[in-house]
Amino acid sequence: MVIRRMKPLGFTLEEMGELLAVTDRLDDSGAAPLEAAEREQLLARLARFEQVTRERYEALRTQLSRAEEFAADLQRRAGQLTGGSA
């Protein structure tokens, strides 16, 4: 599921693997407890993924908005050229 969600955002397979490793390590209650420094490092990497994800989905929203405007402009223009009221 994580990979399916990351792929449209342009993350590489390497980045996907890194995120999975980070979250697995943070979630692994059966492993040896994390030292404070390691935990902070993992949380910082996780925060970076969250920041990059937010930036990328905002960029996609902007692209989608521009595409919707363009489609609407084309529809209006087609309506004008064909005498319709589109």
ROLO-183285 format. One record per atom (N, C-alpha, C, O): residue in one letter; atom name; x, y, z. Coordinates in nm, 2 decimals, decimal comma, padded with zeros to 4 digits. Atoms other than C-alpha are relative to their C-alpha. Layout:
// ROLO-183285
A	CA	X	Y	Z
...
//
This chain:
// ROLO-183285
M	N	00,08	-00,12	00,00
M	CA	00,00	00,00	00,00
M	C	00,09	00,13	00,00
M	O	00,06	00,22	-00,07
V	N	-00,09	-00,12	00,00
V	CA	00,28	00,24	00,08
V	C	00,06	00,03	-00,13
V	O	00,07	00,14	-00,18
I	N	-00,06	-00,02	00,13
I	CA	00,45	00,18	-00,25
I	C	-00,10	00,05	-00,10
I	O	-00,07	00,14	-00,18
R	N	00,10	-00,05	00,09
R	CA	00,12	00,23	-00,44
R	C	-00,03	00,15	00,03
R	O	-00,06	00,22	-00,07
R	N	00,02	-00,14	-00,03
R	CA	00,08	00,57	-00,26
R	C	00,12	00,09	-00,04
R	O	00,10	00,20	-00,07
M	N	-00,12	-00,08	00,02
M	CA	00,44	00,68	-00,31
M	C	00,03	00,01	-00,15
M	O	00,09	00,11	-00,19
K	N	-00,04	00,01	00,14
K	CA	00,47	00,59	-00,68
K	C	-00,05	00,13	-00,08
K	O	00,03	00,19	-00,15
P	N	00,04	-00,12	00,08
P	CA	00,25	00,88	-00,82
P	C	00,07	00,13	00,05
P	O	00,06	00,23	-00,02
L	N	-00,07	-00,12	-00,05
L	CA	00,45	01,12	-00,61
L	C	00,15	00,01	-00,05
L	O	00,22	00,10	-00,01
G	N	-00,14	00,00	00,06
G	CA	00,77	01,03	-00,80
G	C	00,11	-00,05	00,09
G	O	00,23	-00,03	00,06
F	N	-00,10	00,06	-00,08
F	CA	00,95	00,85	-00,52
F	C	00,07	-00,12	-00,07
F	O	00,00	-00,19	-00,14
T	N	-00,07	00,11	00,06
T	CA	01,22	00,61	-00,64
T	C	-00,02	-00,13	00,09
T	O	-00,07	-00,12	00,20
L	N	00,01	00,13	-00,07
L	CA	01,22	00,24	-00,54
L	C	00,10	00,01	00,12
L	O	00,06	-00,05	00,23
E	N	-00,10	-00,01	-00,10
E	CA	01,53	00,32	-00,33
E	C	-00,06	00,08	00,12
E	O	-00,05	00,05	00,24
E	N	00,06	-00,08	-00,10
E	CA	01,34	00,59	-00,14
E	C	-00,12	-00,07	00,07
E	O	-00,13	-00,06	00,19
M	N	00,11	00,08	-00,06
M	CA	01,04	00,37	-00,09
M	C	00,05	-00,10	00,10
M	O	00,00	-00,12	00,21
G	N	-00,07	00,10	-00,09
G	CA	01,27	00,10	00,06
G	C	00,05	00,07	00,12
G	O	00,04	00,01	00,23
E	N	-00,05	-00,07	-00,11
E	CA	01,43	00,36	00,28
E	C	-00,12	00,04	00,10
E	O	-00,10	00,02	00,22
L	N	00,11	-00,03	-00,08
L	CA	01,09	00,48	00,41
L	C	-00,05	-00,12	00,08
L	O	-00,08	-00,12	00,20
L	N	00,04	00,12	-00,07
L	CA	00,98	00,13	00,48
L	C	00,09	-00,05	00,11
L	O	00,05	-00,10	00,21
A	N	-00,10	00,04	-00,10
A	CA	01,30	00,05	00,66
A	C	-00,01	00,09	00,13
A	O	00,00	00,04	00,24
V	N	00,01	-00,10	-00,12
V	CA	01,26	00,37	00,88
V	C	-00,13	-00,04	00,08
V	O	-00,12	-00,05	00,20
T	N	00,12	00,03	-00,07
T	CA	00,90	00,29	00,96
T	C	00,00	-00,14	00,07
T	O	-00,05	-00,15	00,18
D	N	-00,01	00,14	-00,06
D	CA	00,97	-00,08	01,02
D	C	00,08	00,01	00,13
D	O	00,05	-00,05	00,23
R	N	-00,09	-00,01	-00,11
R	CA	01,25	00,01	01,26
R	C	-00,07	00,07	00,12
R	O	-00,06	00,03	00,23
L	N	00,07	-00,08	-00,10
L	CA	01,04	00,27	01,45
L	C	-00,12	-00,09	00,06
L	O	-00,15	-00,07	00,18
D	N	00,12	00,08	-00,05
D	CA	00,74	00,02	01,47
D	C	00,04	-00,13	00,06
D	O	-00,04	-00,20	00,13
D	N	-00,04	00,13	-00,04
D	CA	00,95	-00,29	01,56
D	C	00,01	-00,01	00,16
D	O	00,12	00,02	00,21
S	N	00,00	00,01	-00,15
S	CA	00,85	-00,34	01,93
S	C	00,08	-00,13	00,05
S	O	00,11	-00,14	00,16
G	N	-00,07	00,13	-00,04
G	CA	01,02	-00,69	01,93
G	C	00,15	00,01	-00,01
G	O	00,22	-00,07	00,05
A	N	-00,14	-00,02	00,01
A	CA	01,36	-00,55	01,85
A	C	00,05	00,06	00,13
A	O	-00,02	00,11	00,22
A	N	-00,07	-00,08	-00,11
A	CA	01,61	-00,40	02,09
A	C	-00,05	00,14	00,00
A	O	-00,07	00,20	-00,10
P	N	00,05	-00,13	-00,01
P	CA	01,49	-00,07	02,22
P	C	00,10	00,10	-00,08
P	O	00,22	00,08	-00,08
L	N	-00,08	-00,10	00,07
L	CA	01,61	00,23	02,01
L	C	00,07	00,09	00,10
L	O	00,01	00,13	00,20
E	N	-00,07	-00,10	-00,08
E	CA	01,87	00,45	02,16
E	C	-00,05	00,14	-00,05
E	O	-00,10	00,15	-00,16
A	N	00,06	-00,13	00,03
A	CA	01,77	00,82	02,17
A	C	00,05	00,06	-00,13
A	O	-00,03	00,11	-00,20
A	N	-00,06	-00,05	00,12
A	CA	02,01	00,92	01,90
A	C	-00,05	-00,06	-00,13
A	O	-00,09	00,00	-00,23
E	N	00,05	00,07	00,12
E	CA	01,89	00,65	01,66
E	C	-00,14	00,04	-00,03
E	O	-00,19	00,06	-00,14
R	N	00,14	-00,04	00,01
R	CA	01,53	00,73	01,73
R	C	-00,02	00,14	-00,06
R	O	-00,10	00,16	-00,15
E	N	00,00	-00,14	00,06
E	CA	01,59	01,10	01,66
E	C	00,03	00,00	-00,14
E	O	-00,03	00,08	-00,22
Q	N	-00,05	00,01	00,14
Q	CA	01,77	01,02	01,34
Q	C	-00,12	-00,06	-00,09
Q	O	-00,15	00,00	-00,20
L	N	00,11	00,07	00,08
L	CA	01,48	00,79	01,22
L	C	-00,12	00,10	-00,01
L	O	-00,18	00,11	-00,11
L	N	00,11	-00,09	00,00
L	CA	01,22	01,05	01,32
L	C	00,03	00,12	-00,09
L	O	-00,06	00,17	-00,16
A	N	-00,04	-00,11	00,09
A	CA	01,41	01,32	01,13
A	C	-00,01	-00,05	-00,15
A	O	-00,06	00,03	-00,23
R	N	00,02	00,05	00,13
R	CA	01,42	01,10	00,82
R	C	-00,15	-00,01	-00,04
R	O	-00,19	00,02	-00,15
L	N	00,14	00,01	00,02
L	CA	01,05	01,03	00,86
L	C	-00,06	00,14	-00,03
L	O	-00,15	00,16	-00,12
A	N	00,05	-00,14	00,02
A	CA	00,98	01,41	00,89
A	C	00,04	00,05	-00,14
A	O	-00,04	00,12	-00,20
R	N	-00,04	-00,05	00,13
R	CA	01,18	01,47	00,57
R	C	-00,09	-00,06	-00,11
R	O	-00,13	00,00	-00,20
F	N	00,10	00,06	00,10
F	CA	00,96	01,22	00,38
F	C	-00,13	00,06	00,01
F	O	-00,19	00,08	-00,10
E	N	00,13	-00,07	-00,02
E	CA	00,65	01,39	00,52
E	C	00,01	00,13	-00,07
E	O	-00,09	00,17	-00,14
Q	N	-00,01	-00,13	00,06
Q	CA	00,78	01,73	00,40
Q	C	00,01	-00,02	-00,15
Q	O	-00,06	00,06	-00,22
V	N	-00,02	00,02	00,15
V	CA	00,88	01,60	00,05
V	C	-00,14	-00,04	-00,05
V	O	-00,18	00,00	-00,16
T	N	00,13	00,04	00,05
T	CA	00,54	01,43	00,02
T	C	-00,10	00,12	-00,01
T	O	-00,17	00,13	-00,11
R	N	00,08	-00,12	00,00
R	CA	00,36	01,75	00,11
R	C	00,03	00,09	-00,12
R	O	-00,06	00,14	-00,19
E	N	-00,04	-00,09	00,11
E	CA	00,56	01,95	-00,14
E	C	-00,04	-00,06	-00,14
E	O	-00,09	00,01	-00,23
R	N	00,03	00,07	00,13
R	CA	00,50	01,69	-00,42
R	C	-00,15	00,00	-00,02
R	O	-00,20	00,02	-00,13
Y	N	00,15	00,00	00,02
Y	CA	00,12	01,67	-00,36
Y	C	-00,05	00,14	-00,03
Y	O	-00,15	00,15	-00,10
E	N	00,04	-00,13	00,03
E	CA	00,09	02,04	-00,36
E	C	00,04	00,04	-00,14
E	O	-00,04	00,11	-00,21
A	N	-00,04	-00,02	00,14
A	CA	00,28	02,05	-00,69
A	C	-00,10	-00,07	-00,09
A	O	-00,14	-00,01	-00,20
L	N	00,10	00,07	00,08
L	CA	00,03	01,79	-00,83
L	C	-00,13	00,07	00,01
L	O	-00,20	00,08	-00,10
R	N	00,12	-00,08	-00,01
R	CA	-00,26	02,00	-00,70
R	C	00,00	00,12	-00,10
R	O	-00,10	00,15	-00,16
T	N	-00,01	-00,12	00,09
T	CA	-00,13	02,30	-00,89
T	C	-00,01	-00,05	-00,15
T	O	-00,08	00,02	-00,23
Q	N	00,01	00,05	00,14
Q	CA	-00,09	02,09	-01,21
Q	C	-00,14	-00,04	-00,03
Q	O	-00,19	-00,01	-00,14
L	N	00,14	00,04	00,02
L	CA	-00,44	01,95	-01,17
L	C	-00,08	00,12	-00,02
L	O	-00,17	00,12	-00,11
S	N	00,07	-00,13	00,01
S	CA	-00,58	02,30	-01,12
S	C	00,02	00,06	-00,14
S	O	-00,08	00,11	-00,21
R	N	-00,03	-00,06	00,13
R	CA	-00,41	02,42	-01,44
R	C	-00,06	-00,08	-00,11
R	O	-00,11	-00,03	-00,21
A	N	00,06	00,09	00,10
A	CA	-00,53	02,12	-01,63
A	C	-00,15	00,02	-00,01
A	O	-00,21	00,02	-00,12
E	N	00,15	-00,02	00,00
E	CA	-00,89	02,18	-01,52
E	C	-00,03	00,13	-00,07
E	O	-00,13	00,14	-00,14
E	N	00,02	-00,13	00,06
E	CA	-00,86	02,55	-01,62
E	C	00,01	-00,02	-00,16
E	O	-00,07	00,04	-00,23
F	N	-00,03	00,01	00,14
F	CA	-00,72	02,45	-01,96
F	C	-00,12	-00,08	-00,07
F	O	-00,16	-00,04	-00,18
A	N	00,12	00,07	00,06
A	CA	-01,00	02,19	-02,02
A	C	-00,12	00,08	-00,01
A	O	-00,19	00,08	-00,11
A	N	00,11	-00,09	00,00
A	CA	-01,26	02,44	-01,93
A	C	00,01	00,11	-00,11
A	O	-00,09	00,14	-00,18
D	N	-00,02	-00,10	00,11
D	CA	-01,11	02,70	-02,17
D	C	-00,02	-00,07	-00,13
D	O	-00,08	-00,01	-00,22
L	N	00,03	00,07	00,13
L	CA	-01,11	02,44	-02,45
L	C	-00,14	-00,03	-00,02
L	O	-00,19	-00,01	-00,13
Q	N	00,15	00,03	00,01
Q	CA	-01,47	02,35	-02,38
Q	C	-00,07	00,13	-00,04
Q	O	-00,16	00,13	-00,13
R	N	00,06	-00,13	00,03
R	CA	-01,57	02,72	-02,39
R	C	00,03	00,04	-00,15
R	O	-00,06	00,08	-00,22
R	N	-00,04	-00,03	00,14
R	CA	-01,37	02,77	-02,71
R	C	-00,07	-00,09	-00,10
R	O	-00,12	-00,04	-00,21
A	N	00,08	00,10	00,09
A	CA	-01,53	02,46	-02,87
A	C	-00,14	00,05	-00,02
A	O	-00,20	00,04	-00,12
G	N	00,14	-00,04	00,00
G	CA	-01,87	02,59	-02,78
G	C	-00,02	00,13	-00,08
G	O	-00,12	00,14	-00,15
Q	N	00,01	-00,12	00,08
Q	CA	-01,80	02,93	-02,93
Q	C	00,01	-00,03	-00,15
Q	O	-00,05	00,03	-00,23
L	N	-00,03	00,03	00,15
L	CA	-01,67	02,78	-03,26
L	C	-00,12	-00,08	-00,06
L	O	-00,14	-00,08	-00,18
T	N	00,11	00,08	00,05
T	CA	-01,97	02,54	-03,29
T	C	-00,13	00,06	00,02
T	O	-00,24	00,01	-00,02
G	N	00,13	-00,07	-00,02
G	CA	-02,23	02,79	-03,19
G	C	-00,08	-00,05	00,12
G	O	-00,19	-00,01	00,14
G	N	00,06	00,05	-00,12
G	CA	-02,31	02,60	-02,87
G	C	00,02	00,09	00,12
G	O	00,08	00,19	00,11
S	N	-00,02	-00,08	-00,12
S	CA	-02,33	02,73	-02,52
S	C	00,08	-00,07	00,10
S	O	00,06	-00,05	00,22
A	N	-00,09	00,07	-00,09
A	CA	-02,06	02,51	-02,37
A	C	00,09	00,09	00,08
A	O	00,17	00,04	00,16
//
